Amino acid sequence: MTASGVRPIRLGRRSVAALALVSAVGVVAFGWPLLADGDSGLSDHAQDAPWLFAALLPLLIAVVVATIADAGLDAKAIAMLGVLAAAGAALRPLGAGTAGIEPMFFLMVLSGRVLGPGFGFVLGAVSMFASALLTGGVGPWMPFQMLSMGWVCMGAGLLPGPDTLRGRRELWLLAVYGAASSVLYGTVMNLQGWTYLAGSATGVSFVPGDPLLDNLGRFVAYCLATSLGWDLPRAVVTVLLSLTLGPAVLKALRRATRRAAFEAPVTFEAPKT
């Protein structure tokens, strides 16, 4: 039992295997154009989305089942996951992506911290799916967004000291991670869209078949020129919300997970006489 009364969710072998599999699929989906030759037909890269989405759904279910099997969660935990996904989806339109103001990031980071990497990954992916349906943002980018946000939440669940670190130190840890993950999320999502620019006559365009390091250099220039103005405000908003609302949100999340029997310890008492 921890100082807050909530034991951290362990990451068992089945959960590790499921998360490794879905992450490997995601890395391949994002990165294969970088290793493709010039005649690979990258104009068809946008057609990857339906296949990726079809592969992602059973893998998400596998992560949930593995986490339940490893951690002994019950139906209340699944219900809590749905409530948090709905809250994240509702927060996303508040900023509408304007100048990178996306308040859902801080909730995803804090929720991933409390729920752990397995349920955190599923929460991030489902939240992006729900927000896409809510805002009409369904497109070839959606499964990539689901993967990216899943990684953000999973990373928060892997941060050190889930059972001992509390107070201002934990808040600053989450704030720093939230800032870094906000920028990395935008960078990873850039990789999905940047390859569509193959053949464009600009100095930051993707060139199929070029050496990997040359393309990565152009990719860095592309990120600096296009998305950094959105990624940095997203990071600032995440830090501010984490430091100001973090204590209340973490307390509420930990109370809810305790009631939802997340890693509830089994105790035996002697019969009263």
C-alpha positions as CSV (number, residue, x, y, z in Angstrom):
1,M,0.0,0.0,0.0
2,T,1.3,3.5,-0.8
3,A,1.1,6.8,1.0
4,S,-2.0,7.6,-1.0
5,G,-3.7,4.3,-0.4
6,V,-3.4,3.2,-4.0
7,R,-1.0,0.5,-5.1
8,P,0.6,1.1,-8.5
9,I,-0.6,-1.0,-11.4
10,R,2.0,-3.6,-12.2
11,L,3.1,-4.2,-15.8
12,G,3.0,-8.0,-16.1
13,R,4.5,-10.1,-18.9
14,R,1.3,-10.2,-20.9
15,S,0.9,-6.5,-20.7
16,V,4.5,-5.9,-21.8
17,A,4.0,-8.3,-24.7
18,A,0.8,-6.6,-25.8
19,L,2.3,-3.1,-25.5
20,A,5.4,-4.1,-27.3
21,L,3.4,-5.6,-30.2
22,V,1.1,-2.6,-30.7
23,S,4.1,-0.2,-30.4
24,A,6.1,-2.2,-33.0
25,V,3.1,-1.9,-35.4
26,G,3.0,1.8,-34.7
27,V,6.7,2.3,-35.3
28,V,6.5,0.5,-38.6
29,A,3.4,2.4,-39.7
30,F,5.1,5.8,-38.9
31,G,8.6,4.9,-40.1
32,W,8.5,2.6,-43.2
33,P,8.5,5.5,-45.7
34,L,11.9,6.6,-44.5
35,L,13.3,3.2,-45.6
36,A,11.4,2.9,-48.8
37,D,13.0,3.3,-52.2
38,G,12.1,6.0,-54.8
39,D,9.7,3.7,-56.7
40,S,7.6,2.6,-53.7
41,G,4.6,4.7,-54.5
42,L,4.4,6.8,-51.4
43,S,1.4,8.6,-52.7
44,D,-0.5,5.5,-51.4
45,H,0.8,6.1,-47.9
46,A,-2.5,7.8,-47.0
47,Q,-4.2,4.5,-47.7
48,D,-2.4,2.9,-44.8
49,A,-4.9,4.4,-42.3
50,P,-7.8,1.9,-42.7
51,W,-5.4,-1.1,-42.4
52,L,-3.7,0.5,-39.4
53,F,-7.0,1.2,-37.8
54,A,-8.2,-2.4,-38.4
55,A,-5.0,-3.7,-36.8
56,L,-5.1,-1.3,-33.9
57,L,-8.5,-2.2,-32.6
58,P,-7.8,-5.9,-31.7
59,L,-4.4,-4.8,-30.4
60,L,-6.0,-2.3,-28.0
61,I,-8.4,-5.1,-26.8
62,A,-5.4,-7.3,-26.3
63,V,-3.7,-4.6,-24.1
64,V,-6.9,-4.3,-22.0
65,V,-7.3,-8.0,-21.6
66,A,-3.6,-8.4,-20.7
67,T,-3.8,-5.6,-18.2
68,I,-6.9,-7.0,-16.6
69,A,-5.3,-10.5,-16.4
70,D,-2.1,-9.1,-14.9
71,A,-3.6,-6.6,-12.5
72,G,-6.9,-8.2,-11.6
73,L,-9.1,-5.2,-12.5
74,D,-12.9,-5.4,-12.6
75,A,-15.8,-3.8,-14.5
76,K,-15.6,-0.6,-12.5
77,A,-12.1,-0.1,-13.9
78,I,-13.4,-0.4,-17.4
79,A,-16.1,2.1,-16.6
80,M,-13.6,4.5,-15.3
81,L,-11.6,4.2,-18.5
82,G,-14.6,5.1,-20.5
83,V,-15.4,8.2,-18.3
84,L,-11.8,9.5,-18.6
85,A,-11.8,8.9,-22.4
86,A,-15.1,10.9,-22.6
87,A,-13.6,13.7,-20.5
88,G,-10.5,13.8,-22.6
89,A,-12.5,13.9,-25.8
90,A,-14.6,16.7,-24.4
91,L,-11.6,18.8,-23.4
92,R,-10.0,18.6,-26.9
93,P,-12.4,20.9,-28.7
94,L,-12.0,23.6,-26.1
95,G,-8.8,24.8,-27.7
96,A,-9.7,23.5,-31.1
97,G,-5.9,23.2,-31.7
98,T,-5.7,27.0,-31.9
99,A,-2.0,27.9,-31.5
100,G,-1.5,24.5,-29.9
101,I,-3.8,25.2,-27.0
102,E,-5.0,21.7,-26.2
103,P,-6.0,21.2,-22.5
104,M,-6.6,17.5,-22.9
105,F,-2.9,16.8,-22.8
106,F,-2.5,17.5,-19.1
107,L,-5.4,15.2,-18.2
108,M,-4.0,12.4,-20.4
109,V,-0.6,12.8,-18.7
110,L,-2.0,12.7,-15.2
111,S,-4.4,9.9,-16.0
112,G,-1.6,7.8,-17.5
113,R,0.4,8.4,-14.3
114,V,-2.4,7.0,-12.1
115,L,-3.7,4.3,-14.4
116,G,-0.3,2.9,-15.4
117,P,1.2,2.2,-18.8
118,G,-1.3,-0.5,-20.0
119,F,-4.5,1.2,-19.3
120,G,-2.9,4.6,-20.0
121,F,-2.1,3.5,-23.5
122,V,-5.7,2.4,-24.1
123,L,-7.0,5.6,-22.6
124,G,-4.9,7.8,-24.9
125,A,-5.9,5.9,-28.0
126,V,-9.6,5.7,-27.1
127,S,-9.7,9.4,-26.2
128,M,-8.4,10.4,-29.6
129,F,-10.8,8.1,-31.3
130,A,-13.7,9.6,-29.3
131,S,-12.6,13.2,-29.9
132,A,-12.3,12.5,-33.7
133,L,-15.9,11.4,-33.7
134,L,-17.0,14.3,-31.6
135,T,-15.3,17.0,-33.7
136,G,-15.6,15.3,-37.1
137,G,-11.9,14.9,-37.3
138,V,-12.0,11.5,-38.8
139,G,-9.3,11.0,-41.5
140,P,-6.2,9.1,-42.4
141,W,-4.4,10.8,-39.5
142,M,-6.8,9.4,-36.9
143,P,-5.1,6.0,-36.2
144,F,-1.7,7.7,-36.0
145,Q,-3.1,10.2,-33.5
146,M,-4.5,7.3,-31.5
147,L,-1.0,5.6,-31.4
148,S,0.8,8.9,-30.5
149,M,-1.5,9.8,-27.7
150,G,-1.4,6.2,-26.5
151,W,2.4,6.5,-26.2
152,V,2.1,9.8,-24.4
153,C,-0.1,8.2,-21.7
154,M,2.0,5.0,-21.6
155,G,5.1,7.1,-21.0
156,A,3.4,8.9,-18.1
157,G,2.6,5.5,-16.6
158,L,6.3,4.5,-16.8
159,L,7.6,7.5,-14.9
160,P,9.6,6.7,-11.8
161,G,8.2,6.7,-8.3
162,P,4.5,5.9,-8.9
163,D,4.1,4.6,-5.3
164,T,6.4,6.9,-3.4
165,L,6.8,10.3,-5.2
166,R,4.2,12.8,-4.1
167,G,3.7,16.6,-3.7
168,R,5.6,19.2,-5.6
169,R,8.3,16.9,-6.9
170,E,5.7,14.7,-8.6
171,L,3.9,17.7,-10.1
172,W,7.2,19.0,-11.5
173,L,8.0,15.6,-12.9
174,L,4.7,15.4,-14.6
175,A,4.9,19.0,-15.8
176,V,8.4,18.4,-17.4
177,Y,7.2,15.1,-18.9
178,G,4.0,16.9,-20.2
179,A,6.1,19.6,-21.9
180,A,8.4,17.1,-23.5
181,S,5.6,14.7,-24.6
182,S,3.6,17.7,-26.1
183,V,6.5,18.5,-28.4
184,L,7.3,14.9,-29.2
185,Y,3.6,14.2,-30.0
186,G,3.7,17.0,-32.6
187,T,7.0,15.7,-34.0
188,V,5.8,12.2,-34.4
189,M,2.6,13.3,-36.0
190,N,4.6,15.5,-38.4
191,L,6.4,12.3,-39.5
192,Q,3.0,10.9,-40.6
193,G,2.1,13.9,-42.7
194,W,5.6,15.0,-43.9
195,T,6.0,12.0,-46.2
196,Y,3.0,13.1,-48.2
197,L,5.1,16.0,-49.4
198,A,7.4,13.7,-51.4
199,G,8.3,15.4,-54.7
200,S,7.5,18.9,-53.6
201,A,10.2,21.4,-54.7
202,T,11.1,22.7,-51.2
203,G,14.2,22.3,-49.1
204,V,12.2,20.5,-46.4
205,S,10.4,18.0,-48.5
206,F,10.7,14.3,-48.1
207,V,12.7,12.6,-50.9
208,P,11.9,8.9,-51.3
209,G,15.1,6.8,-51.7
210,D,17.4,9.5,-50.3
211,P,19.8,8.4,-47.5
212,L,18.1,8.3,-44.1
213,L,20.2,11.0,-42.5
214,D,19.6,13.4,-45.3
215,N,15.8,12.9,-45.0
216,L,16.0,13.2,-41.2
217,G,17.8,16.5,-41.6
218,R,15.1,17.8,-43.8
219,F,12.5,16.5,-41.4
220,V,14.0,18.5,-38.5
221,A,14.0,21.6,-40.7
222,Y,10.3,20.9,-41.6
223,C,9.4,20.6,-37.9
224,L,11.1,23.9,-37.0
225,A,9.5,25.7,-39.8
226,T,6.0,24.4,-39.5
227,S,4.8,23.0,-36.2
228,L,7.0,24.3,-33.4
229,G,4.7,27.3,-33.1
230,W,1.9,24.9,-32.1
231,D,4.0,22.4,-30.1
232,L,5.6,25.0,-27.7
233,P,2.2,26.6,-26.7
234,R,0.8,23.1,-26.2
235,A,3.8,22.4,-23.9
236,V,3.3,25.6,-21.9
237,V,-0.4,25.0,-21.4
238,T,0.3,21.5,-20.3
239,V,2.8,22.7,-17.7
240,L,0.6,25.4,-16.3
241,L,-2.5,23.2,-16.0
242,S,-0.4,20.4,-14.5
243,L,1.0,22.7,-11.8
244,T,-2.2,24.5,-11.0
245,L,-4.9,21.7,-11.3
246,G,-2.6,18.8,-10.9
247,P,-3.0,18.3,-7.1
248,A,-6.8,18.2,-7.2
249,V,-6.9,16.0,-10.4
250,L,-4.4,13.5,-9.1
251,K,-6.3,13.3,-5.8
252,A,-9.6,12.7,-7.6
253,L,-8.1,10.1,-9.9
254,R,-6.4,8.2,-7.1
255,R,-9.6,8.2,-5.1
256,A,-11.5,6.9,-8.1
257,T,-9.0,4.1,-8.8
258,R,-9.2,3.0,-5.2
259,R,-12.9,2.7,-5.5
260,A,-12.6,0.9,-8.8
261,A,-10.4,-1.7,-7.2
262,F,-7.3,-1.0,-9.2
263,E,-4.7,-3.3,-7.6
264,A,-6.9,-3.7,-4.5
265,P,-4.9,-5.8,-2.0
266,V,-6.5,-8.9,-0.7
267,T,-6.6,-9.2,3.0
268,F,-7.8,-11.9,5.4
269,E,-9.0,-11.2,8.8
270,A,-9.4,-13.6,11.6
271,P,-13.1,-14.3,12.5
272,K,-14.5,-12.3,15.4
273,T,-15.4,-14.3,18.5
